[in-house]
Amino acid sequence: MFDSALRPLIDPPLNSMGRALARRGISANALTLTGLLLGLGAGVALAGRAWSIALALILLNRLCDGLDGAVARVRGKTDFGGYLDIFADYVFYAAVPVGFAVADPANALPAAVLLASFLFSGSSFLGYAVIAERRRLVSTAQGEKTFYYMAGIAEGTETIAVFVLAALRPDWFVPLALGYALACVITGFARLALGWRQFR
């Protein structure tokens, strides 16, 4: 919901940092893989109830996720880079709820519901992107992406806000997870409705 509004604010500093990293020979894929490891580390830290470390790793993961695209825009975007980026994102989105589930058995069912909602929303998103590519649809509302990005009330900004808040207040995980799962389901149904109108 807020991704497109934040792009004009976050893109200039990210692009500046991306150009500096590209000059030093750092590749976009290296940043993506670093972010992937940081995201997995966040899940492990959450499982061990190391909340502050988990919070730092979540934020560093997102920084890498922003920087890999900035570097790719300098050094040249590749299809594999775009594929690797979305793969790493979804691993991260799974690692955080799993970490909370391991940390406290009371979190297990809400974490499972949240993961299921991610699958529902994500499949509606990726399925739409496949057909949009076939029809040569283009959108830059979410910035320059490898494939078509659909808007929704549950996007990257909202997901990170929930993860950060949960790391700051682990005792709020259950209502945060269930509330955000509902937002993801609503987003998924909205995308399905858009797909039905667009592709039928």
N, C-alpha and C positions, 0 to 999 in steps of 0.2 A: 504494500500500500504506500509506503514512504520511500521506496527505492528510487523512483524517478525524481522525486523532490530533492533527495539528498545528493544525487549525482553531480549537480553543478557545484556543490560544496566540497565533496570528497575527491572528485576527479582531478582538479588542478594540483593539489599536493601529492596525490598518488602518481600522477603523470610525471611530476618533477622528480620524485624519488625513483620512479621507474627508469627515467632517462639516465640518472646517475648510476643505477645498478647495471643498466645495459652497457654503459661505457666501461664498466669494470669487468665485463665479460660474463655476467651472471645471466643465465637463461631463464625464460619463463617457466619451463618445465622443472628446473631445479627448485624454483620458488614454490611451485605447486606441490612437489614431492615433500619439500620441507614443511609446508602447511599441513600436508596429510599426516606426517609424523607428529607434528604438534597437536593436531586434532585427536589422534589416537592417544597421545600422552595425556590430553585433557580427560579423556574417558577413564584412563587408568588412575589419574589423580582423583577424579570424582569417586571412583570405586574405593579408593583408599581414604576418602573423606578429607583430602588435602585441598580444601576449598580455595584458598588463596592461590595455590599453584595452578589449580584447574582454571581459575578465572584468568590468570596471566596467559596460560596456554590457549584458551579460547580466543582471547584478544589477539595474540600473536598469529594464530591460525587465520583469523579474518584479515589481518594485515597482509599476510602472505597471499591470501586469496585476492586481495585488491591489487597487490603489486605484480602478480604474475601477468595479469591482463595489461597493466601499464607497460611492463617490459615487452610483452608480445607486440604491442602497438608500435614499439620502436624497432624491434629486431625482426618483426614479421610474424603474423599469426599463422598457425598451422592447424589443420583439422585434428591432428593427434593432440595438440595442446588444448584445444577446446574440449575434446573427449576426456582427456586426463583431468581437466579442471572440474567438469561436472561429476566425474567419478569420485574425485577427492572430496567434493562437497557432500555427496551423499554418504560417504564413509563417515565423515565428521558428524553429519546430522544423526547418524545411527549411534556413534560412539558415546555421545553425551547422554542420551536417555539410558543407554545400557549402563553407563557408569553410575548414574543415580540409582538404577535398579539394584545394582550390586551393593551399593553403599547402604541401602536400607530396604529390606524385603517389603515394607509398606509401599515403596515406590514402584514395585514391579508391575502391577496391573496398570497404573497410570502411564508408566513408561511404555508398556506394550500398546496401549491405546494411542499414545503419541506417535509411536513408530508406525502403527497402522495408518494413522492419518497422514503421515509423511508419504507413505506409499500411495495412498489414494490421491493426494494432491500432486505428488510427483509424477504419477503415471498419467494424470490428466494433462500435466504440463509437457512432459516429454512426448506423449502421443500427439498432442497438438503440433508440437515443433516438427515432427516427422512429416505430417501432412502439409504444414505451412511451407516447409522446404520444397516439397514436391510442387506446390502451387506458386513458388517463388514469392511468398509474402515476406515483407521486410518490416521490422520495427526497431527503432533505436531509442525508444522511451526508457529502456533500462541501461543505456549505454551501448557501446559496440560489443556485440556478442557473436559467438561462432554460429549460433542458431537462434531461431525465433524464441524470444522470451515473452511470456504472457504475464500481465499484471494480475494482482489479486490482493485480498486483504491480508493474506499470510505470505509474505515474501522474505527475502534474506534479512532485511533490517529488523523485521518483527521477530524472526527466529533468533537472531543474535541477542536482541533485547531480552527475550524470554530466557535464553541460556545464561546470560550475564546475571539477570535478576535471580535466577535459581541458584547460581553459584554464590551469590552474595547472601541469599536467604534460602539455604537448603530446606528449611522447614516449610517453605512455600511451594516446594516442587509439585506436590499433588494437585493443588488448585491451578497452578500455572500450566502444568502438563495437560490437564483435562480442558481447561479453558482454551489453550492454544490448539489442542486437537480439534475442538469445535470450529475454530477459525479456519483450520486447514481443510476440514470437511466442507465448510461453506465455500471456500475458495475452489475446491475440486468440483463441486456441483456447478458453480458459476462458470468454470472453464468448460465443463461438459455442455452446458447450455449454449455457450458461445460456439463451441465446436459444432453442435447440432445446427445452429443458425448458419454458420459459415460453410460447412462442408456437406450438408444434406443435398 
